[in-house]
Amino acid sequence: MSQVSVNPDLFRQKTQNLPYWVAYAFIASAILIINLLTDPLYYADIDTYIQYTNALVYFPPDSWMYFEVFSNIYLLTTYWLTQSDVSGTILAHYLLSLGFLVGLRLVFPPDKSSWAALLFTCAMIGPLLAFVTIRATPAYFLIAIATHLAINRRRSTWVFLVVATMFHISALLAAVPLALLYFDQNLPKLFRAGRSRKLYFFIILVAAIFGAALPQLSLSVADLVRTIPIIAKYVVYIVAATEETNIEHYVFFAFVASMAIIFMLAQTAQSAKLTSYVMISFILYAIIFFTASPIAAFRQTPFWMIPMISVLPWEKIGMNRATAPLFILLCVGLFAFQFQQVYA
């Protein structure tokens, strides 16, 4: 009788990845249940997407074939399948959830990422990326993939950046940090990723203080945006959002700053490679927060928070079997809070 041999290394690897797959299954189940129990028409920005699709169908701008062309084709396709701007947008909403799960799997592979990174990312920005940002979500994940390619100086980095901008022009906010990451070896020593963490901590602190001291320049920024027809539609994120600035936005700013500081203090050889990318991205976040609007700044955070969380050494910041239950509860609470922000 023949015996079936079992590869102990393969069995050990699958066992070690079990928490990851449990977390992934939990996230997928939660998103499925939420989609079944909620009305797509009550999500944030859904009316804007319906109007956007309607304009693409009946009053397409001259720039639709080259400005955010992939998003335009995507929305036109969902309209063609349903023959309705409302039904087409709802279909795009449901497909967004599927795309979010695929994006998580690509950016957080089970052999390189922890279940904690997966769960925390979903808790912090999952409600936005899985249910709201129909055009921007692909751009967020494409930039996250590009950062890992840039670390190894892969030329395909720029392909992913270009494709991301074809989904949403805001991907250009990651262009400068991405270039610094890609050309890290060619930069002056002061700006290389291998510099002292104290230096980066000091720069982030100065950026936060300087940003807090800036006056609200949103009207000036809005006037500048209006002068560029192709992006004038984004002025709504500046003027309207600024009028609604409240304490919750400042709490989130402090939270983002704390995450950046924790990342700098709890580095490993792998995570240190993203130092310059995270530092410059946070500075951009602070500038956008205080000169444009907190909501516009919030839309920028996934471009650098996703790759940052994917390499964060969770065991160095206290993640273990004893703290895991509390961490899971905090993630569930954070997800519920963030979901309330996007669903009326």
Secondary structure, 3 states (H helix, E strand, C coil): CCCCCCCHHHHHHHHHCHHHHHHHHHHHHHHHHHHHHCCHHHECCHHHHHHHHHHHHHCCCCCCCCCCHHHHHHHHHHHHHHCCHHHHHHHHHHHHHHHHHHHHHHHCCCCCCCHHHHHHHHHHHHHHHHHCCCCCHHHHHHHHHHHHHHHCCCCHHHHHHHHHHHHCHHHHHHHHHHHHHHCHHHCCHHHCCCCCHHHHHHHHHHHHHHHHHCCCCHHHHHHHHHCCHHHHHHHHHHHHHHCCCCHHHHHHHHHHHHHHHHHHHCCCCCHHHHHHHHHHHHHHHHHHHHHCCHHHHHHHCHHHHHHHHHCCCHHHHCCCCCCHHHHHHHHHHHHHHHHHHHEC
